[in-house]
Amino acid sequence: MHRSKLTVQVDPDSDYITPGTLDLEQLFWTVNSDIFVCMDRPELKDLGVTHVLNAAEGKWNNVLTGANYYKDLNIQYLGVEADDKPTFNISQYFLLATEFIHEALSQPQNKVLVHCVMGRSRSATLVLAYLMMKHSLTVVEAIEHVQQKRCILPNHGFLKQLRALDITLQEDNSTDNYVSIQ
């Protein structure tokens, strides 16, 4: 398997360089922890979860939840059918998931659970995209932030898509900065 080692510096005035995917994968090898509560209804209630984003929607993912599963808990639900395969285009859900999370968290009392099957690849990828898109974190900053809370390990293809998002966001920020200076 070919792994990207190329780094990209979009803004010559910035010290930030988007790392290659191999470097991004190595960021995940330092933390060991995991949590899984999507089906524990009493725990969700105790935690005060108000929104659930299931990144493993569909009968083939063995996560037997859905909008009806959470209905009597008054939990708003969003399910996306994402395969945990490097060839799957999870970036098609970046905006939808980001808007769902952002809208939920616009009310300070709300809490969002983002999950998939193992809680390490699909769900982590969508949370990382949210942090990058709504909190202006780089891919590295987003990974480091999430790793402080839990063990994550997006697959190689998802990392490539997050890397592409990082480059796009850095280009957008660089263009915005350039335009505002003039």
Secondary structure, 3 states (H helix, E strand, C coil): CCCCCCCECCCCCCCCCECCHHHHHHHHHHCCCCCCCCCCHHHHHHHCCCEEEECECCHHHCCCCCHHHHHHHCCEEEECECCCCCCCCHHHHHHHHHHHHHHHHCCCCCCEEEECCCCCCHHHHHHHHHHHHHHCCCHHHHHHHHHCCCCCCCCHHHHHHHHHHHHHHHHHHHHHHHHHHC
